[in-house]
Amino acid sequence: MAIVGGIMVPHPPLIVPEVGRGEERVITETTRAYEKAAEFVAELKPDTIVLSSPHVVMYGDYLHICPGDSAGGDLRKFNAPEAGMNVDYDTALRDRIIELCDEVSFPAGTMGERSPELDHGTMVPLYFILKKYSDFKLVRLGISGISMTEHYRLGMMIKKAASELDRRVVYVASGDLSHKLQASGPYGFDPRGPEYDEKIMDVMGSGDFDRLFDFDPALLEDAAECGHRSFVIMAGAFDRTGLKIEKLSHQDVTGVGYGICTFLAEGEDDSRAFMDKWYMDQQNKMEMRKKAEDAYISLARNTIETYIREGRVIKTPSSLPEEMLSKRAGAFVSLHKEGALRGCIGTILPVCDNIAEEIINNAISASTRDPRFSRVRPDELPLLEISVDILDDPEEIDSEDELDVKRYGVIVTKGMKRGLLLPNLEGVDTVEEQIAIAKQKAGIPVSDKDVRLERFEVTRHEV
């Protein structure tokens, strides 16, 4: 046994009659599809339902899996305290999933629960399922700010754990689509809302799950979706699995997209090894990127790969350009993975004998000691995009008017507190934003104007 099926469902509290009190009639099409999806689950008779909800506690760098033996909740937040339920957790399956995560240093587990009560992203799907079938236990998890491919990898580990424990599992991916489909809706209208809905329904309805990795993060943000990562985890649980898919409904009458699909597993299918295909494609792209890297980036990459794989600090190569061996300067090494920051550590002023040693030290720190991130794993090495900034000496300035967010980095100092931000960073468009972020990094209140400002220029090495 393993993942025998799954459903993609929304979670509008309105659809529960005790909440809607008649207003649910506007989404009758979704209700009928939901009932059909619940019947689909009942026909599969799962031992366990694994359910991911975006309304479970969410962290930027850690994916929460709910602890405990059981949980309950009701919809009193939506004026329906009578709509409640209690479920038992499949603790053995949950614990095995976490063990598999720990084996590969995947950032997931039971830490950080803020409330043991069931969230509405869980209760709305279970409201329909429990009407048809109740002989199951639950594994409940959230989503995270980690990459889409990491969410997919978690799904793969869920599949592996279910197979090892011989569980018959149905995956429930709870998530609404865009929240910006109509001007009269709760979040207004954005043309990217309908664009997202059309694209995600096409991907999920066709089973082309490799396309889930290619969604533009700006599209997800502009569309104000909430279910994409939940769908990605379910897709990972179906990696290497043939599927029979039925697209049951898609409604947008409330300004929020509600999509429902069912997925029936039909045995192993190696042609659907989407993670392997994606990883191979990324490795090929990285090999081409590495050919274009200069000596500064190559040194940082060689340092990181050697240290992560062997635990060894490389010796400074004698074949480097002369300026890297004879000059001293502060240096920052920045790591990105799939477009997101993965680590950044540097020195404002030189602490080593030359630029090469500065890069070696900071490359190791960026990959293993940035407190915002876990240590880089060996499997991530081919996916890293690396840049190196060599800093000129900073100069004190009298006012913000002497800054240029594209040209100058900024250093903000208050007593013993000091924060730095590099120039020309994506998403930092004004001097005010630049200074505010530098203050936050230093632990200085953003409103504090009594600070010392310095600016500096950099030579950036990137591909």
Legacy VTK file of the C-alpha trace (Angstrom):
# vtk DataFile Version 3.0
C-alpha trace
ASCII
DATASET POLYDATA
POINTS 463 float
0.000 0.000 0.000
0.986 3.653 -0.334
-0.819 6.697 -1.718
-3.924 5.220 -3.353
-5.589 8.492 -4.263
-5.987 12.155 -3.533
-8.281 15.121 -3.817
-7.628 18.804 -4.443
-10.272 20.830 -2.586
-10.904 24.383 -1.358
-11.857 25.344 2.180
-14.417 28.180 2.187
-16.256 28.095 5.552
-19.248 29.453 3.647
-19.781 26.025 2.074
-20.653 24.505 5.466
-24.430 25.034 5.921
-24.066 25.895 9.595
-21.839 28.784 8.507
-23.458 29.753 5.223
-27.046 29.636 6.539
-28.353 29.633 2.991
-25.654 31.805 1.400
-23.780 28.645 0.407
-26.246 28.303 -2.464
-24.036 30.635 -4.536
-21.419 27.866 -4.730
-23.780 24.919 -5.278
-21.566 23.635 -8.098
-18.612 23.463 -5.684
-20.759 21.765 -3.031
-21.855 19.036 -5.440
-18.290 18.476 -6.568
-17.141 18.356 -2.938
-19.694 15.652 -2.150
-18.486 13.659 -5.135
-14.863 14.057 -3.980
-15.843 12.835 -0.496
-17.535 9.794 -2.049
-14.328 9.158 -3.992
-12.369 9.118 -0.720
-14.908 6.793 0.899
-14.682 4.327 -1.993
-10.908 4.107 -1.486
-11.343 3.244 2.229
-8.042 4.744 3.404
-6.373 3.770 6.663
-4.988 7.291 6.877
-5.718 10.668 5.372
-2.712 12.948 4.998
-3.974 16.516 4.778
-1.994 19.681 4.100
-3.547 23.032 4.938
-2.162 26.561 4.501
-3.886 27.495 7.769
-1.740 25.241 9.924
1.009 27.336 11.530
3.442 28.473 8.818
7.158 29.265 9.048
9.511 30.636 6.433
12.153 27.928 6.789
10.405 25.032 8.544
7.401 22.904 7.672
5.174 22.089 10.633
3.635 18.635 11.088
1.016 18.554 13.846
1.994 16.687 17.058
-0.144 14.827 19.581
-2.436 11.812 19.475
-5.613 13.609 18.407
-7.127 17.024 17.781
-10.497 18.680 17.637
-12.041 21.941 16.620
-15.135 23.763 15.471
-16.112 26.698 13.301
-17.026 29.098 16.090
-14.793 31.737 14.476
-17.363 31.674 11.682
-20.335 31.762 14.077
-20.942 28.016 13.892
-19.729 26.405 17.151
-22.057 23.487 16.495
-19.977 22.499 13.446
-17.194 20.622 15.218
-15.211 17.385 15.025
-12.477 15.318 16.634
-9.950 13.084 14.872
-7.203 10.701 15.923
-3.731 11.130 14.465
-1.728 8.352 12.831
1.258 8.861 15.091
3.300 6.013 13.611
3.052 7.343 10.065
3.720 10.900 11.205
6.781 9.836 13.178
8.170 7.847 10.248
7.739 10.832 7.925
9.695 12.964 10.389
12.415 10.302 10.700
12.839 10.316 6.916
13.059 14.115 6.999
15.699 13.984 9.724
17.772 11.474 7.744
18.249 14.025 4.948
18.218 17.167 7.159
14.901 18.244 5.691
13.419 21.130 7.756
10.154 19.575 8.922
8.811 18.288 12.218
6.472 18.900 15.131
8.131 21.951 16.659
6.385 25.291 16.880
2.715 24.461 17.264
0.784 27.522 18.437
-2.625 25.912 18.809
-3.577 22.216 18.853
-7.057 22.956 17.494
-8.008 21.969 13.971
-7.934 24.848 11.492
-10.708 25.549 8.988
-8.453 24.447 6.127
-8.635 21.003 7.738
-12.191 21.040 9.040
-13.961 22.028 5.812
-12.606 19.011 3.848
-13.202 16.685 6.813
-16.762 17.999 7.191
-17.603 16.480 3.800
-15.452 13.361 4.154
-16.820 12.419 7.580
-20.333 12.344 6.170
-19.232 9.526 3.873
-16.411 7.790 5.725
-14.899 7.939 9.195
-12.715 4.839 9.601
-9.400 6.662 9.209
-6.681 8.405 11.154
-5.121 11.716 10.190
-1.694 13.183 9.530
-1.988 16.971 9.364
0.669 19.335 8.109
1.126 22.892 6.950
3.115 24.629 4.251
6.258 26.744 4.421
8.320 29.434 2.764
10.831 26.831 1.603
11.071 26.146 -2.132
8.447 24.408 -4.245
10.786 21.528 -4.978
11.320 21.004 -1.239
7.544 20.772 -0.776
7.533 18.181 -3.565
10.339 16.251 -1.848
8.268 16.138 1.331
5.455 14.527 -0.661
7.908 11.904 -1.869
8.895 11.140 1.726
5.229 10.840 2.695
4.814 8.285 -0.079
7.880 6.365 1.102
6.704 6.314 4.727
3.230 5.119 3.716
4.761 2.312 1.669
7.128 1.234 4.469
4.278 1.069 6.998
1.902 -0.555 4.517
-0.635 2.223 4.929
-3.484 2.806 2.517
-3.336 6.600 2.262
-5.455 9.244 0.577
-3.872 12.690 0.260
-6.124 15.725 0.738
-4.590 18.934 -0.637
-6.598 21.742 0.938
-6.226 25.129 -0.699
-8.145 27.914 -2.371
-6.979 29.303 -5.687
-6.684 33.043 -6.385
-8.353 35.493 -3.993
-8.350 38.285 -6.595
-10.862 37.198 -9.202
-13.510 39.903 -8.866
-13.585 43.555 -7.865
-16.450 42.736 -5.507
-14.472 39.965 -3.799
-12.726 40.255 -0.420
-9.350 41.165 -1.961
-10.411 43.001 -5.098
-9.373 42.145 -8.656
-6.013 41.558 -10.264
-5.733 40.290 -13.861
-3.176 37.771 -12.667
-5.847 36.131 -10.524
-7.727 34.569 -13.449
-4.354 33.837 -15.081
-3.300 31.765 -12.069
-6.614 29.933 -11.815
-6.588 28.927 -15.465
-2.993 27.740 -15.269
-3.271 25.768 -12.022
-6.490 24.042 -13.085
-4.843 23.051 -16.358
-1.786 21.675 -14.552
-3.734 19.767 -11.905
-6.384 18.561 -14.333
-3.764 17.221 -16.743
-1.375 15.826 -14.139
1.584 17.732 -15.628
3.047 18.206 -12.189
6.501 19.155 -13.436
4.958 22.498 -14.416
4.257 23.250 -10.754
7.933 24.175 -10.346
7.728 26.789 -13.107
5.100 29.107 -11.647
6.471 32.635 -11.371
6.604 33.624 -7.662
5.279 37.046 -8.674
2.227 35.354 -10.210
1.540 33.474 -6.965
1.829 36.680 -4.966
-0.205 38.844 -7.321
-2.952 36.229 -7.507
-3.042 35.895 -3.695
-3.376 32.110 -3.885
-3.204 30.026 -0.745
-3.141 26.417 -1.938
-0.265 26.112 -4.380
2.250 24.595 -1.944
-0.391 22.191 -0.654
-0.949 20.986 -4.220
2.815 20.618 -4.718
3.181 18.346 -1.667
0.399 16.119 -2.998
2.087 16.044 -6.410
5.270 14.820 -4.725
3.286 12.052 -3.032
2.306 10.909 -6.545
5.860 10.993 -7.948
6.439 7.992 -10.263
2.723 7.168 -10.069
0.257 6.791 -12.920
-2.952 8.730 -12.322
-6.546 8.790 -13.443
-7.670 12.379 -12.942
-11.142 13.865 -12.940
-11.591 17.627 -12.864
-14.904 18.107 -11.052
-15.399 21.858 -10.793
-13.943 25.349 -10.804
-15.956 28.307 -9.506
-15.064 31.944 -8.915
-18.394 33.542 -8.046
-17.220 34.898 -4.660
-14.010 36.446 -5.984
-12.036 33.439 -4.699
-11.210 30.438 -6.874
-12.479 27.030 -5.762
-11.083 24.063 -7.711
-11.815 20.385 -7.123
-10.085 17.398 -8.742
-9.770 13.720 -7.841
-6.667 11.613 -8.424
-6.733 7.811 -8.551
-3.355 6.057 -8.335
-2.837 3.469 -11.062
0.527 1.916 -10.211
4.152 2.880 -10.681
5.061 4.936 -13.748
8.730 5.872 -14.109
7.887 8.355 -16.864
6.387 10.525 -14.116
9.607 10.836 -12.103
9.273 14.620 -12.180
11.776 15.361 -9.424
14.522 13.358 -11.128
13.826 15.135 -14.415
13.852 18.546 -12.766
17.060 17.812 -10.873
18.828 16.606 -14.008
17.710 19.712 -15.888
19.017 21.935 -13.083
22.347 20.113 -13.070
22.716 20.683 -16.813
21.902 24.362 -16.414
24.390 24.656 -13.575
27.171 23.046 -15.588
26.655 25.704 -18.244
26.575 28.409 -15.565
29.807 27.164 -14.011
31.587 27.528 -17.344
30.753 31.239 -17.284
31.880 31.828 -13.677
35.011 33.878 -13.063
37.794 33.068 -10.601
36.012 34.732 -7.670
32.833 32.671 -8.010
34.725 29.483 -8.878
36.786 29.831 -5.707
33.644 30.264 -3.601
31.950 27.291 -5.260
34.988 25.004 -4.921
35.265 26.017 -1.262
31.622 25.248 -0.522
31.507 21.957 -2.421
34.675 20.671 -0.757
33.604 21.734 2.718
30.053 20.357 2.479
31.082 17.036 0.910
34.370 16.410 2.734
34.389 18.722 5.758
37.711 20.093 4.528
38.886 23.682 3.999
40.669 24.025 0.675
44.130 25.511 0.384
44.347 28.823 -1.434
45.108 28.003 -5.087
48.296 29.612 -6.365
46.842 29.943 -9.865
44.365 32.680 -8.927
44.593 36.172 -10.438
47.273 38.294 -8.782
44.837 40.796 -7.243
43.074 38.004 -5.301
46.374 36.985 -3.691
47.947 40.392 -3.048
45.020 42.699 -2.180
42.914 42.841 0.972
39.216 43.773 1.086
35.977 42.923 2.759
33.918 40.367 0.841
30.406 38.971 0.878
29.426 35.557 -0.488
25.728 35.182 -1.374
23.952 31.931 -2.198
20.628 31.624 -4.008
18.613 28.525 -4.781
15.650 28.568 -7.158
15.670 32.353 -7.021
15.497 32.549 -3.209
18.282 33.559 -0.841
19.980 30.493 0.683
22.742 32.182 2.661
24.808 35.374 2.792
27.767 36.112 5.042
30.549 38.647 4.644
33.035 41.030 6.175
32.806 44.819 5.977
36.563 45.231 6.359
39.217 42.593 5.608
40.144 40.136 8.340
42.332 37.833 6.207
45.657 38.253 4.454
44.118 38.531 0.998
40.853 38.532 -0.952
41.096 34.820 -1.742
41.223 33.830 1.927
38.405 36.297 2.652
36.243 34.521 0.065
37.133 31.047 1.373
36.207 31.936 4.962
32.980 33.687 4.027
31.910 31.003 1.555
32.071 28.408 4.332
30.156 30.702 6.664
27.472 31.495 4.075
26.814 27.796 3.473
26.932 26.609 7.088
26.629 29.466 9.593
23.993 31.890 8.371
21.554 31.809 11.325
18.572 32.358 9.010
19.095 29.060 7.193
19.961 25.451 7.816
23.320 24.151 6.639
23.512 23.553 2.872
22.979 19.868 2.079
25.114 17.945 -0.448
22.113 17.434 -2.739
21.659 21.225 -2.949
25.163 21.937 -4.253
24.311 21.640 -7.978
21.402 24.052 -7.467
23.318 26.928 -5.869
23.763 30.227 -7.638
26.718 32.054 -6.120
27.758 35.696 -6.235
30.736 37.420 -4.616
30.856 41.111 -3.686
34.222 42.749 -3.053
33.778 45.881 -0.944
35.547 49.198 -1.255
36.393 50.957 2.002
33.266 52.532 3.528
32.980 56.309 3.879
30.877 58.205 6.393
28.081 60.381 5.012
25.975 63.133 6.543
22.562 62.323 5.111
20.470 59.836 3.156
20.702 62.175 0.157
24.231 60.894 -0.465
22.964 57.351 -1.018
21.924 55.613 -4.222
20.265 52.240 -3.696
21.669 50.851 -6.951
25.219 52.160 -6.591
25.969 52.203 -2.865
25.584 49.766 -0.043
24.831 51.207 3.391
26.129 50.622 6.908
24.001 51.846 9.814
25.596 52.100 13.277
24.134 52.905 16.689
26.494 52.343 19.600
27.612 48.717 19.366
24.878 47.796 16.886
25.781 47.701 13.207
23.816 46.606 10.153
24.831 46.396 6.502
22.941 46.002 3.260
24.552 45.488 -0.115
23.604 47.673 -3.088
21.435 46.764 -6.060
19.405 44.030 -4.407
16.195 42.716 -5.951
13.143 44.047 -4.135
14.997 46.946 -2.497
14.052 49.947 -4.609
14.457 52.993 -2.365
17.037 54.392 0.020
14.399 54.389 2.757
13.864 50.651 2.320
17.611 50.044 2.247
18.222 51.897 5.511
15.208 50.318 7.205
16.412 46.796 6.395
19.951 47.598 7.571
18.505 48.922 10.860
16.405 45.793 11.302
19.454 43.592 10.751
21.290 45.570 13.440
18.406 45.507 15.894
18.011 49.292 15.645
14.438 50.671 15.649
13.488 51.798 12.157
12.175 55.065 13.590
15.539 55.920 15.187
17.128 58.762 13.193
20.112 59.213 15.497
22.383 56.791 13.662
25.707 56.896 11.882
25.537 56.266 8.125
28.306 54.962 5.878
28.215 54.077 2.230
30.388 51.816 0.119
30.659 50.560 -3.444
31.178 46.967 -4.485
32.546 44.996 -7.395
29.991 42.253 -7.920
30.983 38.943 -9.461
27.959 37.005 -10.737
26.732 35.149 -13.794
LINES 1 464
463 0 1 2 3 4 5 6 7 8 9 10 11 12 13 14 15 16 17 18 19 20 21 22 23 24 25 26 27 28 29 30 31 32 33 34 35 36 37 38 39 40 41 42 43 44 45 46 47 48 49 50 51 52 53 54 55 56 57 58 59 60 61 62 63 64 65 66 67 68 69 70 71 72 73 74 75 76 77 78 79 80 81 82 83 84 85 86 87 88 89 90 91 92 93 94 95 96 97 98 99 100 101 102 103 104 105 106 107 108 109 110 111 112 113 114 115 116 117 118 119 120 121 122 123 124 125 126 127 128 129 130 131 132 133 134 135 136 137 138 139 140 141 142 143 144 145 146 147 148 149 150 151 152 153 154 155 156 157 158 159 160 161 162 163 164 165 166 167 168 169 170 171 172 173 174 175 176 177 178 179 180 181 182 183 184 185 186 187 188 189 190 191 192 193 194 195 196 197 198 199 200 201 202 203 204 205 206 207 208 209 210 211 212 213 214 215 216 217 218 219 220 221 222 223 224 225 226 227 228 229 230 231 232 233 234 235 236 237 238 239 240 241 242 243 244 245 246 247 248 249 250 251 252 253 254 255 256 257 258 259 260 261 262 263 264 265 266 267 268 269 270 271 272 273 274 275 276 277 278 279 280 281 282 283 284 285 286 287 288 289 290 291 292 293 294 295 296 297 298 299 300 301 302 303 304 305 306 307 308 309 310 311 312 313 314 315 316 317 318 319 320 321 322 323 324 325 326 327 328 329 330 331 332 333 334 335 336 337 338 339 340 341 342 343 344 345 346 347 348 349 350 351 352 353 354 355 356 357 358 359 360 361 362 363 364 365 366 367 368 369 370 371 372 373 374 375 376 377 378 379 380 381 382 383 384 385 386 387 388 389 390 391 392 393 394 395 396 397 398 399 400 401 402 403 404 405 406 407 408 409 410 411 412 413 414 415 416 417 418 419 420 421 422 423 424 425 426 427 428 429 430 431 432 433 434 435 436 437 438 439 440 441 442 443 444 445 446 447 448 449 450 451 452 453 454 455 456 457 458 459 460 461 462
